[in-house]
Amino acid sequence: MARDVALAVDLGASGGRVVSGAFDGRILELEEIHRFENGPVLLGGQLVWDLPRLWQEVTAGLRAAALRHGRSVSSVGVDTWGVDFSFLGADDALLANPVCYRDPRTRGLIDAAEAIVPRGDIFAATGLQFMELNSLYQLLALVRGRSSVLAAADRLLMIPDLIHWLLSGVRSNERTNATTTQCFDPRRNDWAFDLVERLGVPRGIFGPVTEPGATLGPLRGDVAADTGLVGVRVVLPGTHDTASAVAAVPAVDPPSARPDWCYVSLGTWALVGAELDRPLVTPECLARNFTNEGGVGGTTRLLKNVCGLWLVQQCRAAWQRAGKGWTWDQLTALAAEAPPLVTLVDPNHHSLVAPADMPAAIAALARETGEPIPESTAAMVRAALESVAAAVRRTLEELDALLGRRVGRVHVVGGGVKNSLLCQMIADATGRIVIAGPVEATAIGNVLVQLAARDGAVDLRALRAVVRDSFEPRQYEPRDTARWNDRLAG
């Protein structure tokens, strides 16, 4: 049977890949075509993303896909993390490499913004969680620094918008990534122009917002010639990676105001939230610092950002620099043998955002908060994983309060699904059933939106039926909830 093939370019903060999805009308099969490393580069005193190298890796993946699938490839779409961006000039020149959200230029700028526009007004206009890394504060940093790049800017493009522009030559601002900026009004479904102008950001840099499923057009001629991909369209998925991942959650119930399932998109970050049929912009949501981000099919992702596997990733990197080449499986096995619930820290603490030495930073935070200091590799990894599980528990309790009901099922998707120890910890910590999988949720959501979109419209129920038919999840039942309740009491 002939199969349609879509290509997902899935870029994360620590790595990227090109994945093919072949669909026969019922079953989707994924294949990783090309994988590469990613990370910010210190350049001229700023942490920036190496966009030219990323583009080289993307085109290498597309060439490999052309050799593998030939004329079966019908489309390509890109998803990435949120908040980061760069600018095009009026002559379509790229003005600068995108600056990384971990660059310190935004420190203190939430307070600076609130000195101009009250916090309540910012939230009423955007419904977004307050985090210094948000695009709004990155833009304010440029305004305050009298940036020549901002002065020359004709259009702001988020990272996936940039790659889509390189692929197609078409400028676009896809909605799900636009909603991560804190420059977007989810109730009006358009940019929060009044807010950005009050902060001195020129409104002209924001273009029309486009929905997932829209076709931008064919590959540029030079890209088609370079890659060997003939007759391939560029189709927008949910370009924010969490939007694509949540689209691939194998849930049956449709979006509503009070859903009975929630999700944890688990990777470097743990995005904890629920899928709603409308934004929830309320004083309670503001008080709990939740965010309303756009989802596929016109949905809203009510969520909170929790630091995920970042702590373990950075511990491993520090140990590698010291000559200890632990694999992920080895670290997880060590943690499984360590005594449980000895040390818990706040994984979102500012000292853990970008430390030079993550194990030392965790030890210092434990000392500061009166927690036992992890003395071994096993104890350190166990502390990092359990701290993430405890943070997920706290966030779900806040989510329950916002929804007015206790959510019974937790769908965990993304690369973190491979860490069965952490999945069981989340079940134990929250006292809820965890349904883990699919691992490749982001790529699945990306390719299915490309393949299933009709005139820019996406049927989420049909898309998720394909996910259920194609991938088998794993279920975790709560086991040691009483121990977690005792440890976290008060």
C-alpha positions in Angstrom: 0.0 0.0 0.0 1.3 3.5 -0.9 2.2 5.6 2.1 2.4 9.3 2.5 5.6 10.5 4.2 6.0 13.8 6.1 9.2 15.0 7.6 9.4 16.5 11.1 12.3 18.8 11.9 12.3 18.6 15.7 14.7 21.1 17.3 15.3 21.1 21.0 17.6 23.1 23.2 20.1 20.2 23.6 19.7 18.4 20.3 17.8 18.1 17.1 16.7 15.5 14.5 14.9 15.0 11.3 12.2 12.3 11.6 10.1 10.7 8.9 6.5 9.7 9.5 5.0 7.2 7.0 1.2 6.8 7.1 -0.9 4.2 5.4 -4.3 5.6 6.3 -4.4 3.9 9.8 -0.9 3.2 11.2 1.9 5.8 11.5 5.5 4.6 11.5 8.4 6.8 12.5 12.0 6.6 11.5 14.8 8.9 12.8 16.7 10.0 9.7 19.3 12.3 11.2 20.3 13.4 14.8 22.6 16.2 15.9 23.7 18.1 19.0 22.5 21.6 19.8 23.4 24.2 22.4 24.0 27.9 22.9 27.4 29.4 22.0 29.0 32.2 23.9 29.7 34.8 21.2 30.7 38.3 21.9 29.6 38.1 25.5 26.1 36.7 24.6 24.7 33.2 24.6 23.4 32.7 21.1 22.0 29.9 18.9 24.3 28.9 16.0 21.6 29.2 13.4 23.9 28.6 10.4 25.1 25.3 11.9 21.5 24.3 12.7 20.5 25.0 9.1 23.4 22.8 7.9 22.2 20.0 10.1 18.6 20.4 8.9 19.5 20.3 5.3 21.8 17.3 5.9 18.7 15.5 7.4 16.6 16.5 4.4 19.1 15.1 2.0 19.2 11.8 3.9 15.4 11.7 3.9 15.3 12.2 0.1 17.7 9.3 -0.3 15.6 7.2 2.0 12.1 8.0 0.8 12.4 9.8 -2.5 9.2 11.1 -4.1 7.1 9.6 -1.2 7.9 12.7 0.8 4.9 15.1 0.6 5.7 17.8 3.2 8.1 19.1 5.9 7.4 21.0 9.1 9.4 22.4 12.0 8.9 22.5 15.8 11.2 23.9 18.4 11.2 25.4 21.9 9.5 28.7 22.5 10.4 32.3 23.4 13.5 32.8 21.3 13.5 34.8 18.1 15.5 36.9 15.6 14.7 39.5 13.0 14.5 40.0 9.3 15.3 43.4 7.7 13.1 44.9 5.1 15.3 43.3 2.4 14.8 39.9 3.9 18.3 39.8 5.5 18.7 37.9 8.8 19.9 40.6 11.2 21.5 38.5 14.0 21.8 35.0 15.4 18.9 34.4 17.9 19.9 35.0 21.5 19.4 32.1 23.9 16.7 32.4 26.6 19.4 31.5 29.2 21.4 34.6 28.5 21.4 36.9 31.5 20.2 40.0 29.6 16.7 39.7 31.0 17.6 39.6 34.7 15.5 42.0 36.7 13.3 43.0 33.7 10.1 41.6 35.1 10.3 44.3 37.8 11.3 46.8 35.1 8.3 45.9 33.0 5.9 46.1 35.9 7.2 49.6 36.7 5.7 50.6 33.4 2.7 48.2 33.1 1.2 46.7 36.2 1.5 42.9 36.6 -2.3 42.4 36.4 -2.5 44.3 33.1 0.3 42.2 31.6 -1.5 39.1 32.6 -4.9 40.3 31.5 -3.4 41.0 28.1 -1.5 37.8 27.6 -2.6 35.1 30.1 1.0 34.0 30.4 3.3 32.8 33.2 5.8 35.3 34.4 9.3 34.1 33.6 12.3 36.3 32.9 13.1 34.2 29.8 9.9 35.2 28.0 10.2 37.0 24.7 8.6 40.1 26.2 11.6 40.7 28.5 14.1 39.8 25.8 12.5 42.6 23.7 12.5 45.0 26.6 16.2 44.3 27.0 16.7 45.4 23.4 14.5 48.5 24.0 16.5 49.5 27.1 19.8 48.9 25.3 18.8 50.9 22.3 19.5 48.0 20.1 20.5 48.7 16.5 19.2 45.3 15.5 15.7 46.1 16.9 15.9 49.5 15.1 16.5 47.8 11.8 14.0 45.0 12.3 11.1 44.6 9.9 9.7 41.3 11.2 10.2 39.2 14.3 10.4 35.5 13.6 10.4 32.8 16.3 13.0 30.0 15.8 10.6 27.6 13.9 9.4 30.6 11.8 13.0 31.3 10.9 13.6 27.7 9.7 10.3 27.7 7.8 11.4 31.0 6.1 14.7 29.4 5.2 12.8 26.4 3.7 10.0 28.3 1.9 11.0 31.9 1.6 7.7 32.8 3.3 7.5 34.8 6.5 5.1 33.4 9.1 4.2 33.7 12.7 2.6 30.4 13.7 0.2 30.7 16.6 1.4 28.1 19.1 4.9 29.5 19.3 3.6 33.1 19.2 1.6 32.4 22.4 4.9 31.6 24.3 6.1 35.2 23.9 4.0 37.1 26.5 3.3 39.4 23.6 0.1 37.6 22.5 -3.5 37.9 23.6 -5.0 34.4 23.7 -8.6 35.7 24.0 -8.3 38.0 20.9 -6.1 35.4 19.1 -3.8 38.2 18.0 -0.7 40.1 19.2 -1.1 42.2 22.4 -0.3 45.4 20.5 -1.3 47.8 23.3 1.0 46.1 25.8 4.1 45.9 23.6 3.7 49.5 22.6 3.5 50.6 26.2 6.9 48.9 26.7 8.4 50.6 23.7 8.4 47.6 21.4 7.5 48.6 17.8 4.3 46.9 16.8 5.3 46.7 13.2 7.7 43.7 13.8 4.7 41.4 14.5 3.1 39.8 11.5 -0.2 38.0 10.9 -0.7 34.9 12.9 -1.1 31.6 11.1 -2.7 28.4 12.4 -1.2 24.9 12.5 -2.0 22.9 9.4 -1.5 25.9 7.0 0.6 25.3 3.9 3.3 28.0 3.3 4.1 26.8 -0.1 6.8 24.6 -1.8 10.4 24.3 -0.8 12.5 27.1 -2.2 14.2 26.2 -5.4 17.7 26.3 -4.0 16.6 24.1 -1.0 14.9 21.6 -3.3 18.0 21.4 -5.5 20.3 21.0 -2.6 18.3 18.3 -0.8 16.8 16.4 -3.7 13.3 16.8 -2.4 10.9 17.3 -5.3 7.4 18.6 -5.0 7.6 18.9 -1.2 5.3 21.4 0.6 6.2 23.3 3.8 3.3 22.8 6.2 3.0 24.3 9.6 2.6 21.9 12.5 2.2 23.1 16.1 5.6 24.8 15.9 6.0 24.9 19.7 7.3 21.5 20.5 4.9 21.1 23.5 1.9 21.9 21.2 3.0 19.1 18.9 3.6 16.7 21.8 0.2 17.4 23.4 -1.5 16.9 20.1 -0.1 13.3 20.2 -1.4 12.5 23.7 -3.5 9.3 23.2 -6.5 10.8 25.1 -10.1 10.0 24.1 -11.9 12.9 25.9 -12.2 16.1 23.9 -10.9 19.5 25.2 -13.2 21.1 27.8 -13.2 23.6 30.6 -12.9 20.8 33.2 -10.9 17.9 31.7 -10.3 14.6 33.6 -6.8 14.2 32.2 -3.7 16.2 32.2 -0.3 15.9 30.6 3.4 16.2 31.5 5.6 16.8 28.4 8.8 15.5 29.9 12.2 16.4 28.6 14.7 19.2 29.6 11.6 20.9 30.9 8.5 19.3 32.3 5.5 21.1 31.0 2.6 20.3 33.3 -0.9 21.2 32.3 -4.4 20.5 30.9 -5.9 21.0 27.5 -8.8 23.4 27.5 -11.3 24.5 24.9 -10.7 28.2 25.8 -8.2 30.4 27.7 -8.4 30.6 31.5 -7.3 34.2 32.3 -8.4 34.7 35.9 -6.9 36.2 39.1 -6.4 32.7 40.4 -4.5 31.7 37.3 -2.3 34.8 37.8 -1.8 34.1 41.5 -0.6 30.6 40.7 1.6 31.8 37.8 0.0 29.5 35.2 0.2 30.1 31.5 -2.3 30.0 28.6 -0.5 28.8 25.5 -1.9 27.8 22.1 -2.6 24.2 21.1 -3.3 22.4 17.9 -7.0 22.6 16.7 -7.7 26.0 18.4 -7.1 24.5 21.9 -5.5 26.2 24.9 -2.7 24.5 26.9 -3.1 25.7 30.5 0.2 24.8 32.0 3.2 25.6 34.2 6.9 25.2 33.3 8.7 23.0 35.7 12.4 22.2 35.3 12.6 18.6 34.1 15.6 16.5 33.2 17.8 19.6 33.0 19.3 18.9 36.4 20.4 15.4 35.5 21.6 16.5 32.0 23.8 19.1 33.6 25.1 16.8 36.3 26.0 14.3 33.7 27.8 17.0 31.6 29.8 18.1 34.7 30.8 14.5 35.4 31.8 14.0 31.8 34.1 17.1 32.0 35.7 15.4 35.1 36.3 12.2 33.0 33.3 10.2 34.3 31.4 9.0 31.2 28.1 7.9 32.8 25.4 6.8 30.4 21.8 7.7 31.1 20.9 4.1 31.9 23.8 3.8 34.3 22.8 7.0 36.2 19.2 5.8 36.4 20.3 2.4 37.7 22.4 4.1 40.4 19.5 6.3 41.4 17.2 3.3 41.7 19.5 1.8 44.4 19.8 5.0 46.4 17.7 5.6 49.6 14.4 7.3 48.6 13.3 10.8 49.6 16.4 12.0 51.4 17.1 15.3 49.6 14.5 17.5 47.8 15.3 20.9 46.3 13.3 23.3 44.1 14.3 22.4 40.5 13.1 25.9 39.4 15.4 27.7 41.9 17.3 30.5 40.1 20.6 29.0 41.2 19.9 25.9 39.0 19.1 27.8 35.8 22.6 27.8 34.3 25.3 26.9 36.9 28.8 26.2 35.9 28.7 23.0 38.0 25.3 21.5 38.5 26.2 19.0 41.3 27.9 21.8 43.3 24.8 24.0 42.7 22.4 21.3 44.0 24.7 20.7 47.0 24.8 24.4 47.8 21.0 24.7 47.5 20.5 21.7 49.7 22.8 23.2 52.3 21.0 26.6 52.1 17.5 25.0 52.6 18.5 22.6 55.4 18.3 19.4 53.2 20.9 16.6 53.4 23.7 17.2 50.9 23.9 14.3 48.4 27.3 12.7 48.9 27.4 10.3 46.0 26.5 10.2 42.3 23.6 7.9 43.1 22.2 10.2 45.8 22.7 13.3 43.5 20.7 11.7 40.6 18.0 10.4 43.0 17.7 13.9 44.5 17.3 15.5 41.1 14.7 13.0 39.9 12.6 13.1 43.1 12.8 16.9 43.2 11.2 17.0 39.7 8.5 14.5 40.8 7.7 16.6 43.9 7.5 19.7 41.7 5.1 17.9 39.3 2.9 17.0 42.3 2.8 20.6 43.6 1.9 21.8 40.1 -0.9 19.3 39.6 -2.4 20.3 43.0 -2.5 23.9 41.8 -4.0 22.7 38.5 -6.7 20.9 40.3 -7.6 24.1 42.2 -7.8 26.1 38.9 -10.0 23.4 37.2 -12.2 22.9 40.2 -11.7 19.1 40.1 -9.0 16.5 40.8 -7.6 15.3 37.6 -7.4 11.5 37.6 -5.0 10.6 34.8 -1.6 11.9 34.0 -0.4 11.4 30.4 3.5 11.6 30.3 4.9 12.1 26.8 8.3 12.9 25.4 11.8 11.7 25.8 11.4 11.5 29.6 9.0 8.5 29.1 12.2 6.4 28.7 13.1 7.1 32.3 10.8 4.5 34.0 12.1 5.4 37.4 10.9 9.0 37.1 7.6 7.9 35.6 7.0 5.7 38.7 8.1 8.6 41.0 5.5 10.8 39.4 2.8 8.2 39.9 3.9 7.7 43.6 4.3 11.4 44.3 0.9 12.4 42.8 -1.1 9.4 43.7 -2.5 9.2 40.2 -2.3 6.8 37.3 0.5 7.7 34.9 0.0 6.7 31.2 3.5 7.0 29.7 3.9 7.4 25.9 4.4 7.9 23.2 8.1 8.7 23.6 8.2 10.5 20.2 5.1 12.6 20.9 6.6 15.8 19.5 7.5 14.2 16.1 4.2 12.3 16.0 2.2 15.4 16.5 4.3 17.3 14.0 3.9 14.8 11.2 0.3 14.0 11.8 -0.7 17.6 11.7 1.0 17.8 8.3 -0.6 14.6 7.0 -4.1 15.2 8.5 -4.6 18.9 7.9 -7.2 19.9 5.5 -7.2 23.5 4.4 -5.5 24.4 7.6 -8.0 22.6 9.9 -7.0 19.8 12.2 -9.3 17.1 13.6 -7.7 16.3 17.0 -10.0 13.3 17.6 -9.0 11.6 14.3 -5.3 12.5 14.9 -5.3 10.9 18.4 -7.1 7.8 17.1 -4.1 7.2 14.9 -1.8 7.6 17.9 -3.7 5.0 19.9 -3.7 2.6 16.9 0.0 3.1 16.3 1.7 3.2 19.7 1.3 1.3 22.9 1.6 3.3 26.2 2.8 1.9 29.5 0.8 2.4 32.7 2.2 3.2 36.2 0.1 2.7 39.2 0.8 4.7 42.4 2.7 2.6 45.0 4.5 4.6 47.7 2.1 7.5 48.0 2.0 7.4 51.8 5.8 7.9 52.0 5.6 10.9 49.7 2.7 12.4 51.6 4.7 12.1 54.9 7.8 13.6 53.3 6.0 16.5 51.7 3.6 17.2 54.6 3.4 20.8 55.4 
